[in-house]
Amino acid sequence: MRIEYITTPIYYVNDVPHIGHAYTTVAADVLSRYHRLRGCDTFFLTGTDEHGRKVEQAAVSAGVRPIELADGVVERFMQLWAALDIRYDDFIRTTEKRHGIAVAELVGRVYEAGDIYLGQYEDWYCVPCETFLTESQLVDGKCPDCGRPTEKLKEASYFFNLPKYEQPLLKYIDEHPDFIMPKSRRNEVVSFIEGGLKPLSISRTAFKWGIPMPMDPAHVVYVWMDALTNYLTGIGWPQDEGRFNRYWPHVTHLIGKDILRFHAVYWPAFLMAAGMEPPLRIFAHGWWTNKGEKMSKSRGNFVDPLPLIERYGSDALRFFLFREVTFGLDGDFSETALVKRINNELADNFGNLLQRVLKMIGRYRQGRIPEPTGNLLEAMAICRKSVLERVHNAMTDLALHKALYHTGVFISETNGLVESSAPWKLAKDPAADGKLDDVLYELAERLRFITVLMAPFTPAACSRAWAQLGIKEPMEERDIGKPIEHGTVIGKPEILFKKFD
């Protein structure tokens, strides 16, 4: 059985859940749902990153303990995931005991391998980004990423010997062409490594809100070595060896492009140092902008998904995120574009097709799927195979937008079949009974297949469509290629997607 382990980044609790968080998490949910439909052993992990100086400072300012601050933000993330119909297998928090055990184990292994040593770090530090910067990286003395002022810090620190892994990393990337996707991101990482790697500071003493270094509790583990380890914690490492070996390294890390370096350089280097395999694949997608500007807390231009879900439904937003923009590139959010996608593609193309076909089956065949004649089943199997191959290739390449495009083409072709076959005319001709049976059966089977293809993107609506088609067997327990049974009693046709002005 094929193994699929899908992860999102763990989201920082000194942040507000926004459309960018939703984008990555829905992508992971879409992939995990698709793999489950294919019968794969699938595990989907998301969670929160709760340590660091930012959280400690924010908690002090708010007059609460850091864990109380974290608890409140975690609740907001969980509310958003529930509203978006996200079905994760585990939600990891870096403040959990199991995660502290995993981090201590990883640090201990790398230390025993001789790749961690004590030194002193002095450079410019951006507190909001949790990043040390060199003088040349500053822009007018400010952080190049968030534009905020930086401060000069000097402190004792444990370092990871990152330069030792320059050649092993380049060799691994060269031998695994799909390790970093899209290709443009791969080239970016290779260029960064070839420019020369420097020792990486992995501990702090200026704050206490973190996991103590196992060999020196006066230091806490720096955010990235702490945070990245969540991908091991979530599948039981180091305590559940069987579960870990089942899923690692069959993992796809879905991330935003801003954290590519940490995942594609630091993370595999840590794992190599600990004697473990790097992840199978890292996919870095683009950003959603608002009127052409990057969304940020300082600009106050975040798009909040919850009001959109309340207004248009979770399925509509999920569909829009991957139909509107090429997955991997930047995209600009527009509520007008969202409404157009809902009306034209979901309501008119998919929802209206389902209603029309079911009403005709109800009117002409007393609500039962008719029995097909001749070679229709064989012809339908060839048709399904062709469409599924295109969709599957797109999903395998993480081209989620292409998967929806190919599905949309098939929906449009099916609408065209309704018009060209004109069941309402066949119903008037007693000699065309067999032809009408074939047409109605083919339309019902096409709708079953369309519902399966759309389900990872619009799960709630497709669950309703499945019930309206009268299929009792749960979708995930049914082979994708198993056609709808003749004699199936359909449910009551109902509106699948509401249209908006």
C-alpha positions in Angstrom: 0.0 0.0 0.0 1.3 3.5 -0.9 2.2 5.7 2.1 1.5 9.4 2.1 2.5 11.7 4.9 1.3 15.3 4.4 2.3 18.3 6.6 1.7 22.0 6.9 4.2 24.3 8.6 3.3 24.7 12.3 1.8 28.2 12.7 3.3 30.7 15.1 1.0 31.6 18.0 2.0 35.3 17.9 0.0 35.6 14.7 -3.6 35.9 13.6 -5.1 33.1 11.4 -5.5 34.5 7.9 -6.0 33.4 4.3 -2.3 32.4 4.0 -2.6 29.9 6.8 -5.9 28.6 5.2 -4.2 28.2 1.8 -1.5 25.8 3.0 -3.8 23.9 5.3 -6.5 23.4 2.7 -3.9 22.3 0.2 -2.7 19.6 2.7 -6.3 18.6 3.3 -7.1 18.3 -0.4 -4.0 16.1 -0.9 -4.7 13.9 2.0 -8.4 13.4 1.0 -7.4 12.6 -2.5 -4.8 10.0 -1.4 -7.4 8.4 0.9 -9.8 8.1 -1.9 -7.1 6.3 -3.8 -6.8 3.8 -0.9 -3.4 5.1 0.3 -2.3 4.9 3.9 -2.4 8.6 4.6 -1.4 10.8 7.6 -2.0 14.5 7.8 -0.3 16.7 10.4 -0.7 20.3 11.3 -0.1 22.3 14.5 1.4 25.3 16.2 4.8 26.7 17.0 4.5 28.1 20.6 8.1 28.9 21.8 10.4 31.8 21.4 11.2 35.3 22.4 8.2 36.9 20.6 5.7 34.8 22.5 7.4 35.4 25.8 7.4 39.2 25.2 3.8 39.2 24.0 2.7 37.3 27.0 4.4 39.8 29.4 2.8 42.7 27.6 -0.6 41.0 27.9 -0.1 40.1 31.5 -0.5 36.4 31.0 1.7 33.3 31.0 3.1 32.3 27.6 1.1 29.0 27.7 -2.1 31.0 28.2 -1.3 33.2 25.3 -0.6 30.1 23.2 -3.8 28.4 24.3 -6.0 31.3 23.1 -4.4 31.4 19.6 -4.5 27.6 19.2 -8.3 27.8 19.8 -8.6 30.3 17.0 -6.7 28.1 14.6 -8.8 25.1 15.6 -12.0 27.1 15.0 -10.8 28.1 11.5 -9.8 24.5 10.6 -13.3 23.2 11.7 -15.0 26.0 9.7 -12.9 25.0 6.6 -13.7 21.3 7.0 -10.1 20.4 7.6 -9.7 16.8 8.6 -6.2 16.4 10.1 -4.9 13.2 11.8 -3.0 15.0 14.5 -2.5 18.6 15.7 1.0 19.0 17.2 1.8 21.7 19.7 5.5 22.4 20.5 4.6 22.9 24.1 3.6 19.2 24.5 5.7 16.8 26.5 6.1 14.4 23.5 7.6 17.2 21.5 10.1 18.1 24.2 11.3 14.5 24.2 11.7 14.5 20.4 13.7 17.7 20.3 16.0 16.6 23.1 16.6 13.3 21.3 17.4 15.0 18.0 19.7 17.6 19.6 21.4 14.9 21.6 22.1 12.7 18.5 23.5 15.7 16.6 25.7 16.7 19.6 27.0 13.1 20.0 27.9 13.2 16.3 30.1 16.1 17.0 28.1 18.7 14.9 27.1 21.0 17.8 29.6 23.2 19.6 29.5 26.1 22.0 30.5 29.6 20.7 29.4 33.2 20.8 27.0 34.9 18.4 26.9 38.7 17.7 24.8 40.2 15.0 21.6 42.1 14.2 18.4 40.3 15.4 14.8 40.8 14.2 12.5 39.8 17.1 9.3 39.5 15.0 11.0 37.2 12.4 13.1 35.3 15.0 16.1 35.8 12.7 19.7 36.9 13.0 20.9 39.1 10.1 24.2 40.4 8.9 24.9 44.1 8.4 24.7 43.6 4.6 21.3 42.0 4.8 19.7 45.0 6.5 17.7 47.6 4.5 18.1 51.1 6.0 19.0 49.3 9.3 15.8 47.4 9.3 14.8 43.8 8.7 14.5 43.0 4.9 11.5 40.8 5.4 9.2 42.7 7.8 10.7 46.2 7.6 10.9 46.5 11.4 13.9 47.8 13.4 16.5 45.3 14.5 18.7 45.2 17.6 22.3 44.2 18.1 22.6 41.0 20.2 25.7 39.3 21.6 25.3 36.0 23.5 26.7 32.6 24.1 25.2 30.1 21.7 25.5 26.5 20.6 26.2 26.2 16.9 25.3 23.6 14.4 28.2 22.8 11.9 26.1 23.6 8.8 29.1 24.1 6.4 29.9 20.4 6.8 26.7 19.6 4.9 27.2 21.8 1.9 28.3 19.0 -0.4 26.0 16.3 1.0 23.0 18.6 0.5 24.0 19.5 -3.1 24.5 15.8 -3.8 21.1 14.9 -2.3 19.3 17.6 -4.3 21.0 16.5 -7.5 20.1 12.9 -7.0 16.5 13.7 -6.0 15.1 16.1 -8.7 11.6 16.2 -7.0 13.0 16.9 -3.5 12.3 20.7 -3.9 9.3 21.9 -5.9 8.6 23.9 -8.0 11.8 23.8 -10.0 12.4 27.6 -9.5 12.6 27.0 -5.8 15.0 24.2 -6.2 17.3 26.5 -8.2 17.0 29.1 -5.5 18.1 26.6 -2.8 21.1 25.3 -4.8 22.2 28.9 -5.4 22.0 29.6 -1.7 24.1 26.5 -0.7 26.7 27.1 -3.4 27.1 30.7 -2.0 28.6 29.1 1.1 26.9 28.0 4.4 27.8 29.4 7.8 27.5 27.8 11.2 24.0 28.1 12.5 23.1 29.3 16.0 20.7 26.8 17.5 20.3 28.0 21.1 19.4 31.1 23.1 20.0 32.4 26.7 18.2 35.7 26.4 14.8 34.1 27.1 13.5 31.0 28.8 10.3 30.1 26.9 11.6 27.1 25.1 12.9 23.6 25.3 16.2 23.3 27.3 19.3 22.1 25.5 19.8 18.6 26.9 23.5 19.1 27.5 23.2 22.6 28.9 19.8 23.6 30.4 21.0 27.3 30.7 20.2 27.4 26.9 16.9 26.8 25.2 16.7 25.3 21.7 16.4 28.0 19.0 13.1 28.1 17.2 13.9 26.3 13.9 15.5 23.3 15.4 12.6 23.1 17.8 9.9 23.8 15.3 11.1 21.6 12.5 11.3 18.5 14.7 7.5 18.6 14.9 7.4 16.5 11.7 9.0 13.7 13.6 7.1 14.1 16.8 3.7 14.0 15.0 4.4 10.4 13.8 5.6 9.1 17.1 9.4 9.6 17.0 11.4 8.6 19.0 8.9 6.7 21.2 6.8 4.8 18.6 9.4 3.4 16.2 6.8 1.3 14.3 4.6 4.3 13.5 7.6 6.5 12.6 9.1 3.9 10.2 5.7 3.5 8.6 5.5 7.1 7.5 9.1 8.5 7.4 10.5 9.6 5.0 7.4 9.4 2.8 6.5 13.0 3.5 5.4 16.0 1.5 6.1 19.2 3.4 3.8 22.0 2.1 5.2 25.4 3.0 5.2 29.1 2.0 8.1 30.3 0.0 9.4 32.5 2.8 10.4 29.5 4.9 12.0 27.5 2.1 15.6 27.8 3.3 14.8 26.5 6.7 13.1 23.4 5.3 15.3 22.7 2.3 18.7 23.5 3.9 18.6 23.4 7.7 16.1 20.6 8.1 17.7 18.0 5.9 21.1 18.9 7.3 19.9 18.3 10.9 18.5 14.9 9.8 21.7 13.9 8.1 23.7 14.8 11.2 21.4 12.6 13.3 21.8 9.7 10.9 18.2 10.0 9.4 16.8 10.3 5.9 15.8 13.8 4.6 12.1 14.3 3.7 10.9 13.0 0.4 9.5 16.3 -1.0 9.2 20.0 -0.1 6.7 22.1 -2.0 7.0 25.9 -1.5 3.9 27.8 -2.8 3.5 31.5 -3.3 1.8 34.2 -1.3 -1.7 35.6 -1.5 -1.6 39.4 -1.8 -4.3 42.0 -1.2 -4.7 44.6 -3.9 -1.1 43.7 -5.0 0.4 44.1 -1.5 1.8 41.3 0.6 -0.4 40.7 3.6 1.2 41.7 6.9 0.2 42.5 10.5 1.8 45.9 10.3 -0.2 46.9 7.1 -3.4 45.5 8.6 -4.4 44.1 5.2 -4.9 40.4 6.2 -7.9 38.7 4.6 -9.8 36.9 7.4 -11.3 33.6 6.1 -14.0 33.3 8.7 -16.3 36.0 7.4 -15.9 34.6 3.8 -16.8 31.1 5.0 -19.9 32.5 6.9 -21.0 34.4 3.7 -20.1 31.9 0.9 -19.5 28.5 2.7 -16.2 26.6 3.2 -16.5 24.7 -0.1 -16.6 27.9 -2.2 -13.5 29.3 -0.5 -11.6 25.9 -0.8 -12.4 25.7 -4.5 -11.5 29.3 -5.2 -8.1 29.1 -3.6 -6.9 26.4 -6.1 -9.0 27.3 -9.1 -8.0 30.9 -9.2 -4.2 30.7 -9.0 -1.5 28.4 -10.2 -0.4 26.5 -7.1 3.2 27.5 -6.5 2.8 31.1 -7.7 1.6 34.3 -6.0 -2.0 35.4 -6.4 -4.1 38.4 -5.6 -7.3 37.9 -3.5 -10.5 39.3 -5.0 -14.0 38.8 -3.5 -15.5 39.6 -6.9 -13.5 36.8 -8.5 -14.6 34.4 -5.7 -18.3 35.2 -6.5 -17.7 34.6 -10.2 -16.2 31.2 -9.6 -19.1 30.2 -7.3 -21.8 31.3 -9.7 -20.2 30.1 -13.0 -18.4 26.9 -12.1 -19.9 25.6 -8.9 -23.5 26.7 -9.1 -24.1 26.7 -12.9 -21.6 24.1 -14.1 -21.7 21.4 -11.3 -24.7 22.1 -9.1 -27.2 22.7 -11.9 -26.0 19.6 -13.8 -26.7 17.4 -10.8 -30.2 18.9 -10.3 -31.1 18.5 -14.0 -30.0 14.9 -14.3 -31.6 13.8 -11.0 -34.9 15.5 -11.9 -34.9 13.7 -15.2 -34.2 10.3 -13.6 -37.1 11.1 -11.2 -39.5 12.1 -14.0 -38.6 9.5 -16.6 -37.5 6.5 -14.5 -39.4 6.9 -11.2 -36.2 7.9 -9.3 -34.2 4.8 -10.1 -30.9 4.6 -12.0 -31.8 2.6 -15.2 -29.9 -0.4 -16.5 -27.5 0.4 -19.3 -27.4 -1.6 -22.5 -24.7 -2.7 -25.0 -21.1 -1.6 -24.4 -21.8 1.5 -22.4 -20.0 0.3 -19.2 -16.9 -0.5 -21.2 -17.0 2.9 -22.9 -17.5 4.6 -19.6 -14.5 2.8 -18.0 -12.3 4.0 -20.9 -13.6 7.6 -20.4 -13.0 7.5 -16.6 -9.5 6.2 -17.1 -8.6 9.0 -19.4 -9.9 11.7 -17.1 -8.5 10.1 -14.0 -5.1 9.8 -15.5 -5.0 13.6 -16.2 -6.3 14.5 -12.8 -3.9 12.0 -11.1 -0.9 13.3 -12.9 -1.8 16.8 -11.8 -2.3 15.8 -8.2 1.0 13.9 -8.2 2.8 17.0 -9.5 1.0 19.1 -6.8 -0.6 21.0 -9.7 -3.9 21.3 -7.8 -5.1 24.0 -10.2 -4.7 21.6 -13.1 -6.6 18.9 -11.4 -9.6 21.3 -11.0 -9.2 22.5 -14.6 -9.4 18.9 -16.0 -12.3 18.1 -13.7 -14.0 21.3 -14.9 -13.6 20.3 -18.6 -15.2 17.0 -17.8 -18.1 18.7 -16.1 -18.6 21.0 -19.1 -18.5 18.0 -21.5 -21.2 16.3 -19.4 -23.3 19.4 -19.6 -22.8 19.3 -23.3 -23.9 15.6 -23.4 -27.2 16.6 -21.7 -27.9 19.1 -24.5 -26.8 16.9 -27.4 -28.7 13.8 -26.2 -31.8 15.7 -25.1 -33.4 13.2 -22.8 -36.7 15.2 -22.8 -37.1 14.4 -26.5 -36.2 10.7 -26.1 -38.8 10.4 -23.4 -41.5 11.3 -25.9 -40.5 8.4 -28.2 -41.5 4.9 -26.9 -39.0 3.3 -29.4 -36.1 5.2 -27.7 -36.6 3.7 -24.3 -33.3 1.8 -24.5 -31.4 4.9 -25.7 -32.9 7.0 -22.8 -31.8 4.4 -20.3 -28.3 4.6 -21.6 -28.2 8.4 -21.6 -29.6 8.7 -18.1 -27.3 6.0 -16.8 -24.2 7.6 -18.4 -25.1 11.0 -16.9 -25.6 9.5 -13.4 -22.3 7.6 -13.7 -20.5 10.7 -14.9 -22.0 12.6 -11.9 -20.8 9.9 -9.5 -17.3 10.2 -10.9 -17.4 14.1 -10.9 -18.4 14.0 -7.3 -15.4 11.8 -6.4 -13.0 14.1 -8.3 -14.5 17.2 -6.6 -14.7 15.8 -3.1 -11.1 16.6 -2.0 -11.8 20.3 -2.9 -15.5 20.6 -1.9 -16.1 17.8 0.6 -19.3 19.1 2.2 -21.1 19.7 -1.1 -19.9 16.4 -2.5 -21.2 14.6 0.6 -24.6 16.0 -0.2 -24.3 15.1 -3.9 -23.3 11.6 -3.0 -26.5 11.2 -0.9 -28.6 12.7 -3.7 -27.2 10.1 -6.0 -28.4 7.5 -3.6 -25.1 5.7 -3.1 -25.1 4.1 0.4 -21.4 2.9 0.4 -19.1 5.6 1.9 -17.1 7.3 -0.8 -13.7 6.5 0.8 -14.6 2.8 1.1 -15.6 2.5 -2.5 -13.1 2.0 -5.4 -13.0 5.1 -7.6 -13.6 3.0 -10.7 -16.7 1.2 -9.3 -19.7 2.5 -11.4 -23.0 3.4 -9.9 -25.4 0.4 -9.7 -28.5 0.3 -11.8 -31.6 0.2 -9.6 -30.1 2.7 -7.1 -32.9 4.9 -5.7 -31.8 8.5 -5.9 -32.4 11.1 -3.2 -34.3 14.3 -3.4 -32.5 16.8 -5.8 -31.5 19.9 -3.8 -29.5 23.0 -4.6 -25.8 22.2 -4.2 -24.3 25.7 -4.4 -26.2 29.0 -3.8 -25.6 31.8 -6.3 -24.6 35.3 -5.2 -25.2 38.8 -6.7 
